[in-house]
Amino acid sequence: MALYLPKQHIVIDVVDDPCSSPVDPDAFPGLTVVPVTCDELAHPELISEICGLPFPHVAAPAQQA
């Protein structure tokens, strides 16, 4: 599986997905291909680091009284 992020100029290529289609470099020329595994996809903060993208940290909701 390939996840295309054209605004960020990145393609995330899931290399160990048995149903994966290869990255199509002609679909969005000039994008950087970042190979990741299915296990790495379970950790979005790691993907953000690998891709050089900021990871959005969401504050915990305030407790209601």
C-alpha positions in Angstrom: 0.0 0.0 0.0 1.2 3.5 -0.7 0.0 6.5 1.1 0.5 9.6 -1.1 0.9 12.9 0.7 1.4 15.3 -2.2 1.3 18.5 -0.1 4.2 17.2 2.0 6.0 15.8 -1.1 6.0 12.3 0.5 4.8 8.8 -0.4 4.7 6.3 2.5 5.3 2.9 1.0 4.2 0.0 3.3 6.8 -2.6 2.3 5.5 -5.7 4.1 1.8 -5.5 3.0 1.1 -8.6 1.0 -1.7 -6.8 -0.9 0.5 -3.8 -1.6 0.8 -2.2 -5.0 4.1 -0.7 -5.8 4.5 3.1 -5.6 3.7 4.7 -8.9 6.4 7.4 -9.3 4.5 8.8 -12.4 1.4 9.5 -10.3 3.1 12.3 -8.4 6.5 13.0 -9.8 9.1 14.4 -7.4 7.8 12.9 -4.2 10.2 11.3 -1.7 9.3 7.6 -1.1 9.5 6.6 2.6 9.5 2.8 3.2 7.8 1.7 6.4 6.4 -1.5 7.8 2.9 -2.3 9.1 4.2 -2.3 12.6 5.6 1.2 12.2 2.2 2.4 11.0 0.9 1.6 14.5 3.0 4.4 15.9 2.1 7.7 14.2 4.7 9.6 16.2 7.4 7.3 14.7 6.0 7.9 11.2 6.1 11.6 11.8 9.7 11.3 12.8 10.6 9.1 9.8 8.9 11.5 7.4 10.2 14.7 9.1 6.6 15.9 9.8 5.4 17.4 13.0 3.4 15.1 15.2 0.2 16.8 16.5 0.1 16.4 20.2 -3.4 16.6 21.5 -4.0 17.7 25.0 -6.2 15.5 27.2 -9.7 16.8 27.6 -10.3 18.7 30.8 -12.1 16.8 33.5 -15.6 17.9 34.1 -16.6 18.6 37.7 
